[in-house]
Amino acid sequence: MMNKCCGVLPIAIIGGGPVGLAAAAHLVSKGESFVLFETANDIAGNINRWSHVRLFSPWQFNIDKVAKQLLEENGWKAPIHTDIPTGAELVTQYLAPLSKLPTIQPHIHFNAKVTAVSRKGLSKVKTAGREKLPFVLHVTENGETKVYEAKAVIDASGTWATPNPAVSNGIWTDKELELKEQITYEVPDLLGKQRERYAGKHVLVVGSGHSAIHALLDLEKLKEQEPDTNISWIIRKSQVKEVYGGQEKDSLRERGQLGIRLENLVLSGKVQVYPSFMIENFEQSGNQINVIGYSNGQTIQVESIDEVISNTGSRPDMGFLREVRTDIDSVVESVGVLAPLIDPNLHSCGTVRPHGEKELRQPEQDFYIVGAKSYGRAPTFLMATGYEQVRSIVAALTGDWEAAEKVELDLPETGVCNISLTREESCCETEEATKEKMAESTCCTVNPSPSKSSSCCG
């Protein structure tokens, strides 16, 4: 519930990506003032870092409904809903036009990094009266520190800028940091701007998510053009087939095709795969890198690596939220209530049941973490999920509790769902037990039904 103390103060949005801009659009539609802080010097700074990558979801899942309405009122024409955009197209055809709408553009601050959020005059420890005080945001804006007040805060800052290290225990070692010129944690443009860096080299890819798969498939194309390019691949999973995903069963065709193409690459012998490999450290060997680790109890070295592409996921930056009261899961680092549904130790589901303000509500009143950051280290977030999150939250912040409690989302299934029973109950428990924990949802589908849940529990 919105506090009553703060008069005409705006709602602060942290992050100018798809979900942050969707929040802005919903606030505009409700006649609510806002201020949006984007770290980069242009909109969607994180997406611009992987602009060459094609998404696996078509436009119909990538455009927020309220944002679309605002754009169309200003003469915008939507892309063909079945087309699949690249990151660059997502920005130029949708996010940039949205950010330039006259009701949104004046309220965006670029080169603006939020460094701290707190309640005015109170540390996190103080309880009495804190909900009556506005939030205070410290922002480094164009090199100058500024302070802003807001009556609510929506953190949509994402996780892309804070990647995980390649070392398997999750800790940054000095050796890994020293090799930053030869290790990238992004998805390099292997066939374009960064071709010369990787062509004819021995390239190691670390990771088993969509970013790693994309890098491997681009390296395959590079090898066809530059046969001296050698590809090695380290994964922590015990079997490479676990990475292939739903393939032809995936209702997002492009996502399924990634798995099919990856399997063909592995079967071709063009990539040396190291499964069950836990990286302990790196060492410099002349101009090359040796990777030291172990597999099935045996010490192994992968030698003579020229370049490393580490795509082992990312983690939320909670440092600037230290003075805000949050409920964050200790394992996944997601919003607490979401953790049992998205914990990768439990399942590989690409979707999660629809959720909104109630599930995302934090101990700090009128403060929310949304988007990829709400999933913490879990890699299964979809943009459409974020759009539903902010729709519900904005409805609640503006007093429309009926709309906040509605579910307005239908997501495609991955076609597979690997389940482990190690953390509380699984998605396959009885309906009664499931309702007690997470309402009437399953882990595999947003609209539970026997036919759909069978893909998870069969």
N, C-alpha and C positions, 0 to 999 in steps of 0.2 A: 504494500500500500504506500502510495506517495506521501511523504511527510508534508506537513502544512506550513513549514517554517520559512520556506525559501523564496517566496514571492515569485518574481518573474525570472528567476535564474533558469538557465537552459539545462537540458540533459546532455551530459558529455558522452561522446562516443570515441573510444580509443581504437583506431585502425580504419583505414580507408579502402579495405578490400570489399569483396562482394557482400559479406554479411554486415559490415559496418555501414556501407552505403544503403543496404536494404533497411537497416534500422533508421537511417536518416529519412528514407522515403516514407516509411510508416509514420514517423513523427510529423513529417510535413502533412501527410494525409489527415492527421488528427489535429492539425493546427498548433502543434507543440514546438517550442523553440529548442534548438540544439546547437552544439558546437562539436566539430569532428577534428581529431588530431591524427595526421598521417605522417609517419616518420620520413618517408621518401619525399622527393621534390616533385612527385606527380602522383596521380591516383594509383592505387593498387600496386604499391612498390614491390611487394613480395611476388606477385604474379609476373611483373615485368622481368623478374630474375629467371623465370622459366617460360618466357614468351614463345619459344619455338616448340614447346611440347603440346601435343594434341590431347585434349581431354578425352575421357572415355564416356562421358555423358553428353547427350545431344542438348541443343538449346532449350528444349522444353523443361529440362530440369535445372537449368542454369540462370533463369531469369525470375526474379521475384515478381509476384503478381501485381502488387501495389506500385512497385517501381515501373513495371511495364505500362500501367495505366497513366502514371505521371508523364512518362516519355511520349506515349501516343497522344496525349493532350497537347504536346508541344511539337507534333508533326513527325515523330520518330516512326520508322518502319521496322518491325521485328524481323530478325533473320528467320529463315526457314526452320521450323521447330525441330525437324529431324536431322539437320546438319550438325556436325560435331566440330566445334571451334578449337583453334589453338589458344594458348594463353594470350597471345597478341590480339587475336580476333575478339576474345572475350573482353579485353580492355577497350579496343578501338570501337567495336560495334555496340557495346552495351555499357560498360562501367564509365568510360570517359564521357559519353553523352549524358549519362545520369548525373555525373558529378558536376556537369556544366549547366544543369537546369537552374534558372534564376532563383528558385526557392531553396536550392541546395548549395550552389557554388559559394555564395558569400560567407557561409558558415564553416568552410573547410580551411584548416590551417596546415600547410605543408612544411616539410623540414621541421616537424614539431614532434619531439620524442617525449612522451610522458615518463618522468623519472620517479614520481611518487604520488600516491593518492592517500588522503586521510580525511578525517572529519575536522572541521575548523576548530582549532584550539584544543583538540583531544588526541591522545595517543590511543592505540588499540586497547590498552588496559582499562581505560575509563568507560564505565557503562552508563551512568546516570545522564539522561538527557541527550545522548549522542544521536538518536534518531531525529531530534529536532534541529540538528545543526546541518549546514550544507557541507558537501564534499569540497575539498581543496585539492586541486591538481597542480603539481609542479611540472612545468614543461620547458624543455630546452628547445627554443624556437629560433632558427637561424642563428645559432650560437649564443643566444641570450636567454637567461632564465626568466620565465614569466610564471605568474600564479593565477589560476582561474578558479572560480567557484561554480558549482553545479548542484542541482537538487537531486540528481540521480546519475549513475555511471553505468555504461554498457561497455565492457571490455571485449572487443572483437579484434584484438591485436594478433591473433594467430600464433603459430609456432615455427614457421618456416625459417625465421632468422636465428633460431637457437637449435641447431642440429645436435644430434647425439654423436659422441665420438665413435670411431671405428672399433676401438678396443671393447671387448665383449662385456667387461664388468661395468661399463658406463662411466668410467672415470677418465678424464683427460690426463694423459701422461705427457711428461716433458718431451719425450721422443716424438710422439705424434704431433705435438704443437710445433716442434722444430722443423717438421717436414711440410709445413703449410703450403709451400710453393709447389709441392708435387701431389698434394692431396686436396681434392675438392669435395665439398659436401652438397653441391648443387647437382643439377642435371645439365651437364655441359652441352653446348651446341656442337656436337661432334661432326656434323655434316655441313656446318656453316662457319660461324665466326671462330670456333676453336678447333677446327679441323687439323691445322698444322701441329698443334700441341700434342695430338694423339695419334696421328697417322704414322704407321710404321713402328709404333712403340708397343711394348708389352704393358697392357693396361689391366689392372685388377679392379673388378667391381665387387663391392661389399654390400650385402643387403638382399632382401627377398621381396620387397614391396614393389609398387607400380613404378616408382622412380628408378629403381635398380633395373627392372625389366626393360623400361624404356631405354636406359643407357646400353644395356646388352644388345638390344635389337638394332640400335643405331651403330654400335660397334660392328655388328655383323655386316651392315651395309658399308661401313668404312673399310672393313677387311676385303670386301668384294672389289673395292676400288684400289686399296693399298694392301696387297697380299701379305706384306711383312708385318702387318698388325697382328699381335697375339692377344688373346683374350683369356683371362682367368677370372673365376667367380667363386667367392667365398660366401657360404650361407651357414647359419647356425642350425637350420632345420636338418633332421636326420635323413630325409629323402627329398630329392629335388622335385618329385611329383607333387609335393605339398604346396609348391609355389604356383602351380599351373592354374589354380582357381577353378571357377565354374565352367570355363571354356564354352562349349556350345549350349550349356544349360543357363548361362548368365543372361538375364533379360536385357542387360546393357551389352549390345553386340560388340562394341569396340573393346570393352573390358574383357569379354570372353576371348576375343581374337588375340589379345596380348598373350594369354596363356597358351593358346594353340601355336602361335608363332614361336614362343619361347621353347615349347617342347620340341618343335622341329629343329630349332637351333641346337639344343642339347644333343638330340639324336644325330645331328650332322657331324658332330665331333669337332666343331669349330671353336668350342669353348671348353676349357679345362675346369671342371667343377670340383669344389672341395666342400662336401657336406659335413655337417656336425663339427664345423671348424670354429673354435673359440680363439679369437685374436688376443694375445697377451701384450704384444708391443711391436714396435717397428725398429729397424736399425738401418743406418745409412751404410751403403757399400759402394764407395766411389760416387758415381752420379745416379746410382740406382738404389732401390729399397728392398730389403728383405723383411718379410712378414713372419713373425714368430708366434706360434700358437700351438694348440693341441686338439686332437680329434680322437675320440674313443680311447682316451687315456694315453695316447702317444704324442710326443712332441713332434711338431712338423714345422718346416720352414717353406714358405713360398718365396723363391729367390728371383733376383734380377728383374724387379718391377720398375718400370719407368714412371708410371702415373697410377694413382689410386683414385677411384670414384667411390666415395663412401656414401651410400644412401641407406643408412640404418635408422631413419626416422628422426623425429625432433621432439622437443620437450617444451612445455610452457615456461615462459619467464614470469616467475612470481615475485621477483625481487622488488619491483616498484609497488607491489601491493602489500608490503609488509605491515603497514599500519591499518589495513582493512581486515575485518573479520571474515574469514573464508572457511568453507567446508570442502576440502580437497582430499580425494582418496590417496592414501599413502602408497598404493601400488601403482596405479595407472596415472596418478596426478591429474585426474579428470574431476569435474564436478562430482561430489560424493555419490549422489543418487544414481548417476549414470554408470558408475564403475562396473557393477555386476553384469551389465548388458554389453559392455564393450571391451572388457578385459581380454587381451589377446591370449592370456594363459588359458582362457575358458573356451573361446570360440573365435572363428574367423569371419563372422558375419559382416557383410558389407552394409547392413542397415541396422537401425535400432528403432524401437517403437516410438511413435510421435511423442514428443515431450515439449513442454513450454515453461511458462513462468513458475509454476508450482515446483517442478523438478529442479529448475535452475536457480531457485531462490537461495540466497546466501544469508548467513547470520547477520551480515551488515545490510540493514534495510535499504532498499532501492539501489543495490549494487548487484550486477549480474556479469557472469563470464559466459560468452557465447561463441559460436563458430568452432573452428578447429581447436581453439584453446580449451573449450569446454570438454573436449574429448581427451585432453592431456596428451599422453604418449600413445594412445590408441590410434591406429592409422586408418580407421574406417569411416571418417567423416565425409559427408556429402553436402554440397552447397545447399540443396533443397532443405536439408535438415536445419541448417542455420537460418534460412528464411522463415521457417516455421517457428523457430525459437524467438526471433525478434518480433514476429507478428504478435505472438502471445504476450511477450514482455511489454511491448509498447501499449497493447490493449490494457494490460494491468496498470501500467504507470499513468495512463490517462483515465483510469476509473471504469473501463469497460470490462468488468470481470466476467460477464457472460461470454464475450468473445475470447477472453484470455483462456478460458477453460475448454474451449472447443478444440477439436482436432481437425486440421485442414491440410493433411499431407498424405500422399501415396507414393511410396518409393519402390523402385525396382529391386528384385532379389538378386543375390549373387548366384543362386542355383546350388550352392553348397554351404555347409556350416559344420565346421569341425568342433566337436564338443569335448571338454574335459570336465570331470566331476570334482576337481580339486578345490574349488572355492565355493562354499555354501552349496546350494542346489544348482542343478543344471537347468537348461531351458526345457528339458524333457521331463521335468517333475510333473506331478499331478496338477490338474487345473486349479484345485483348491489351494495347494501350496504356492503355486505361482501367483495367484491373486493376492495371497497374504503378503508376498514380498514386493511384487512389482506390478500390481493390478493384473488385468487379464491379457498380458502380452506374452509372446514367446521371443526368444532371442533372434529368430530368423526372419521375422516378418512384421510389418507394421499393421497389417490387418489379419489377425490370427484366424486360421481356418484349418480343418483337418488336412486338406490337400496341400496347403502351403507348408504347414509345420512338418509334414512328413519328409520334406527335403532335409530338415534338420535332424529329426528324431528317428527316421526310419532305419 
